[in-house]
Amino acid sequence: MLIALRDILETAGYSVRTARNGKVALDLLAEEQPALILSDISMPVMDGYQLFEAVRKYPHGTAIPFIFLTARGTREDIIVGKSLGADDYITKPITSQELLTAVHARLQRTGEIMLAQLKSAYKASLKVLANAIEARDHYTRDHVDRVNAYAQLLAGVLGWDSDRRDVLEYGAILHDIGKIAVRESVLRKMGPLDEEELREMRQHPVVGAHMLQGIPYLAPAIPIVLYHQEHWDGSGYPEGIQGVDIPAGARLLALVDTFDAMTSDRPYRPALASSEAVEEITVMSGRQFDPDMATTFMECWKKGEIRKIMNNGFPHASTG
């Protein structure tokens, strides 16, 4: 049976290491970490249950998918196997197609989980970077989290799918990353910026977009970073494009980014009351902001969803 299983899997393209019993399997595990373990239950020296428990005690053992393949197919055996936390429990006899289907499905699922964990770690790392940049200007504390929350709320109402919302999240996290090239004296200036300082500040979208070039995973977010300061009527920067020529993600972020800026204390002015900021969104609809997105924002405001985000642990947002 061991030889037959190995031949089936190797013919399908898998690299297989075999072990006569659980003890030998553990010795192999000390040498390399497999992508999956397929184990019988009834084995000499160390049975399958003992092997499973020993594997799970290894530093990386909890991440290895473990499938029991056994002739012990009673209800009690299956309950024991699954209660231990095994990923699957297959009873003999089994066809080669059934075996390959089970192995492929489990490896695919493991890959999906690892990708999700990688994405989560990636986003966490990017947030650390974004927050480090924000820390240079204490007035923008929690800005990234609020802007992303507003953006995700509106994107959900607009019916954007998960892929577009993922890109939007990266854009929200990284939209001000180019400010790393802006002098701290400019970021913290108490009065209006002079022409030179204004030119420096207005380069931050371009700098941010350049920083993301060459990183394939973040490439879809570049248009959001580059164009989030553009205006619907073409009066924004860095290129002065207008209307639907501005990428949708950038138009959405421009709106929520401005709202958060208005309702946060700035070096040159205190925060506006939320009612004033909402009125400004209405006034600037069709001028600074996409009118359809401004309408969606107003609908969310009337339902109390915007205020809920403002009050969700973000003390620097004004709700007066």
Secondary structure, 3 states (H helix, E strand, C coil): CHHHHHHHHHHCCCCCCCCCCHHHHHHHHHHCCCCCEEECCCCCCCCHHHHHHHHHCCCCHHHCCEEEEECCCCHHHHHHHHHHCCCEEEECCCCHHHHHHHHHHHHHHHHHHHHHHHHHHHHHHHHHHHHHHHCCCHHHCCHHHHHHHHHHHHHHHCCCCHHHHHHHHHHHHHCCHHHHHCCHHHHCCCCCCCHHHHHHHCCHHHHHHHHHCCCHHHHHHHHHHHHCCCCCCCCCCCCCCCHHHCCHHHHHHHHHHHHHHHCECECCECCCCHHHHHHHHHHCECCCECHHHHHHHHHHHHCCHHHHHHCCCCCCECCC
